[in-house]
Amino acid sequence: MTPVPDIFDRAARRRRRDRAAPIFANHDFLRAAMIEGIVDRLASVTRAFTEVLDLGCFDAAFAPSNARVARLDAGFAFAAAAHGVQADEDCLPFGDATFDLVVSAGVLDQVNDLPGALSLIRRVLRPDGLFLGAFVGAGSLPALRSTLRSAEADRPAARLHPQIDVRSAGDLLVRAGFALPVADVETLDIRYRSFDSAIDDLRGMAATNLLSGREPMARQTPRRAADDYAAMADADGRTTERVAIVYLTGWAPDASQPQPARRGSATASLADALTSPPR
């Protein structure tokens, strides 16, 4: 079987993350919002977690109390600073049933084999272990996408990453074998003073173009895009970008979890319900 080519350039991704590490604190607001959402969801779970994996750890800002946290990042600088492991999310170097909680904020939209990564996450979870993830989803950065398309209308090129919608994300959880899967989305609006400031944030988040086979921009493209971006500004001179944050929740299967009713076990007939006279 011919191997499927990578969507993202793994080596470029490692380099971009290393380049972003020293300045990430100035651009961490999006991941901070994701972590806040994950912590909110975690607060609704009554059980305690003691063995945690922070998958795509960045600056190790996720720090649960009373738990041992292993950290992994695709970039050497982030991994080293967090005393973690450098590896890709679809090549986890951990044994099965190692953790009771896996958290991932801000990286799953840059993984080549996302179905494989989710399957590995389920495998490293103990039975009844919890996975909480968040990433940038479909519909994000509409102004940036529009201006880049317009700036390169005569020679279009892929500049921004493909995005996963919330329904597809839920399907991936099911495909990976998670129990009680939930996918939901929240939106965050960001107001930028210029095209360059938006690109600066993407660089600081290590979220610029990582596509394999990417092409350099023509010299005039950034100027055209900047002009179009400025034309979309409001009365305050700022252009609004919307980011859709997709949240994933799934449990490693366990016999103690609620199970769906066996097919045919209902005690009432749908036909009887439809034909019964109203009360």
C-alpha positions in Angstrom: 0.0 0.0 0.0 1.3 3.4 -0.9 1.8 5.6 2.2 -0.4 8.7 2.3 1.7 11.9 2.1 1.8 14.2 5.1 -0.5 17.2 5.0 1.9 19.1 7.2 5.7 19.4 7.0 6.8 17.8 10.3 10.3 19.4 10.2 9.0 22.8 9.5 6.5 22.4 12.4 9.3 21.7 14.8 11.3 24.7 13.6 8.3 27.0 13.8 7.6 25.9 17.4 11.2 26.4 18.4 11.1 29.9 16.8 7.9 30.8 18.7 9.0 29.5 22.1 10.8 32.6 23.3 7.9 34.9 22.3 4.9 32.7 23.0 4.0 34.5 26.2 3.1 37.5 24.1 0.7 35.5 21.9 -0.7 32.9 24.3 -4.2 34.3 24.6 -5.9 31.8 22.3 -4.4 28.7 24.1 -5.3 30.4 27.4 -8.9 30.5 26.3 -8.8 26.9 25.3 -7.3 25.9 28.6 -10.0 27.9 30.4 -12.6 26.0 28.5 -11.0 22.6 29.3 -10.7 23.5 33.0 -14.4 24.4 33.0 -15.3 21.1 31.6 -13.0 19.3 33.9 -14.6 21.0 36.9 -17.9 19.2 36.1 -16.2 15.8 36.6 -16.4 14.7 40.2 -13.6 12.2 40.2 -9.9 12.9 40.7 -7.1 12.4 38.2 -3.6 11.6 39.2 -1.7 10.7 36.1 -2.1 13.4 33.4 -0.6 13.9 29.9 -0.4 17.4 28.5 -0.3 16.7 24.8 1.2 19.7 22.9 2.3 21.4 26.1 3.6 24.7 24.8 4.7 26.6 27.9 3.2 24.0 30.4 0.5 26.5 31.4 -1.9 23.6 32.1 -1.0 22.7 35.7 -3.7 20.7 37.6 -3.2 20.3 41.3 -2.5 17.0 43.1 -1.5 15.3 39.8 1.7 14.1 38.1 1.8 15.6 34.6 3.8 14.2 31.7 4.3 16.7 28.9 4.9 16.3 25.2 5.5 18.8 22.4 6.5 18.5 18.8 9.0 21.4 19.3 12.3 20.8 21.1 12.3 24.1 22.9 8.8 23.8 24.4 9.4 20.1 25.4 12.8 20.9 27.0 11.5 23.9 29.0 8.6 21.8 30.3 10.9 18.9 31.1 8.8 16.8 28.7 9.2 14.6 25.7 9.6 15.8 22.1 7.4 13.8 19.7 4.5 14.2 17.3 1.0 13.6 18.5 0.4 10.8 16.1 3.5 9.0 17.3 3.1 8.8 21.1 6.0 7.2 23.0 3.8 6.0 25.9 2.5 2.6 26.9 -1.1 1.6 26.9 -3.2 2.5 29.9 -0.6 4.9 31.3 -2.8 8.0 32.1 -6.2 8.6 33.5 -6.5 12.1 31.9 -5.1 13.4 28.6 -5.5 17.1 27.8 -4.6 18.7 24.4 -5.0 22.5 23.7 -4.1 24.1 20.4 -2.3 21.5 18.4 -4.7 18.8 17.0 -5.4 20.9 13.9 -1.7 20.6 12.9 -1.5 16.8 13.2 -1.0 14.8 10.0 -2.8 11.6 11.2 -5.5 13.0 13.5 -7.6 9.8 13.5 -4.4 7.9 14.4 -3.5 10.4 17.1 -7.0 10.1 18.7 -6.7 6.3 18.6 -3.4 6.6 20.4 -4.8 8.9 23.0 -7.5 6.4 23.7 -4.9 3.6 24.0 -2.7 5.5 26.5 -5.8 6.2 28.7 -6.7 3.7 31.4 -10.2 2.3 31.3 -12.7 5.1 32.2 -9.9 7.7 31.6 -10.9 11.1 30.2 -9.7 13.0 27.1 -10.3 16.7 26.8 -9.1 18.5 23.7 -9.5 21.9 22.0 -8.3 23.2 18.7 -9.1 25.9 16.0 -12.0 24.6 13.9 -13.8 25.3 10.7 -14.9 28.9 10.0 -11.9 30.5 11.8 -10.0 33.5 10.5 -12.5 34.4 7.7 -11.0 37.9 7.1 -7.5 36.5 6.7 -8.7 33.7 4.4 -10.6 36.2 2.3 -7.8 38.7 1.9 -5.3 36.1 0.9 -7.6 34.6 -1.7 -8.2 38.0 -3.1 -4.5 38.9 -3.1 -3.7 35.8 -5.1 -6.7 35.6 -7.3 -4.6 35.4 -10.4 -2.4 32.5 -8.9 -4.2 31.0 -5.9 -2.1 28.9 -3.5 -2.9 27.1 -0.3 -1.9 29.4 2.6 -4.1 28.5 5.5 -4.7 25.0 6.9 -7.7 22.9 6.3 -10.2 23.1 9.2 -12.3 20.5 10.9 -15.9 21.3 11.7 -17.6 20.2 15.0 -19.6 17.4 13.4 -16.5 15.8 11.8 -14.7 16.2 15.1 -17.4 14.2 16.9 -17.3 11.5 14.2 -13.5 11.2 14.7 -14.0 10.6 18.4 -16.4 7.8 17.6 -14.1 6.3 15.0 -11.2 6.4 17.6 -13.3 4.2 19.9 -14.2 6.8 22.6 -17.2 6.2 24.8 -19.7 9.0 25.6 -18.2 11.3 22.9 -19.1 15.0 22.8 -17.9 17.7 20.4 -19.0 21.3 20.9 -17.8 24.7 19.7 -17.3 28.2 21.1 -16.3 31.3 19.2 -13.8 34.0 20.1 -13.6 37.4 18.3 -10.2 39.1 18.0 -9.9 42.7 16.6 -6.7 43.4 14.8 -5.3 46.8 13.8 -3.6 45.4 10.7 -2.8 42.4 8.5 0.7 42.4 9.9 -0.5 42.2 13.5 -2.6 39.1 12.7 0.3 37.4 11.0 2.5 38.3 14.0 0.1 36.5 16.3 0.1 33.4 14.1 3.9 33.4 14.1 4.0 33.7 17.9 1.5 30.8 18.2 3.5 28.7 15.8 0.4 28.6 13.6 1.7 29.9 10.2 1.6 27.9 7.0 2.9 24.4 7.7 1.5 22.7 4.6 3.7 20.3 2.7 4.6 21.7 -0.7 3.8 25.3 0.3 4.9 27.9 -2.1 6.5 31.3 -1.4 4.3 34.4 -1.7 4.9 36.7 -4.6 6.4 40.0 -3.6 3.2 42.0 -4.1 0.9 39.5 -2.2 1.4 40.8 1.4 0.9 44.4 0.3 -2.4 43.5 -1.5 -3.6 41.4 1.4 -2.7 44.2 3.9 -4.7 46.7 1.8 -7.7 44.4 1.6 -7.5 43.7 5.3 -7.5 47.4 6.1 -10.5 47.9 3.8 -12.5 45.5 6.1 -11.7 47.5 9.2 -14.5 49.1 11.3 -14.8 52.7 12.4 -12.0 52.1 15.0 -9.6 51.0 12.3 -9.7 47.3 13.4 -10.6 44.2 11.5 -12.5 41.5 13.4 -11.4 37.9 13.1 -13.5 35.1 14.5 -12.0 31.9 15.8 -14.1 28.8 16.3 -12.7 26.6 19.1 -13.8 23.0 18.9 -13.8 21.1 22.2 -13.6 17.3 22.3 -14.6 15.2 25.3 -14.3 11.4 25.3 -13.9 8.5 27.7 -11.8 5.4 27.4 -14.4 2.6 27.4 -15.1 0.8 30.7 -17.8 -1.6 31.8 -18.9 0.8 34.6 -20.0 3.4 32.1 -23.7 3.9 31.1 -24.5 1.7 28.2 -27.1 2.3 25.4 -30.3 0.2 25.7 -30.3 -3.0 23.8 -32.1 -2.8 20.5 -35.6 -4.1 20.8 -35.7 -3.7 24.6 -38.3 -0.9 24.7 -41.5 -1.7 26.6 -43.7 0.7 24.6 -44.5 0.5 20.9 -44.0 3.5 18.7 -47.0 2.6 16.6 -49.1 2.4 19.8 -47.9 5.8 20.8 -48.7 7.4 17.4 -52.2 5.9 17.4 -53.2 6.6 21.0 -55.9 9.2 21.4 -54.6 12.5 22.9 -55.2 13.1 26.6 
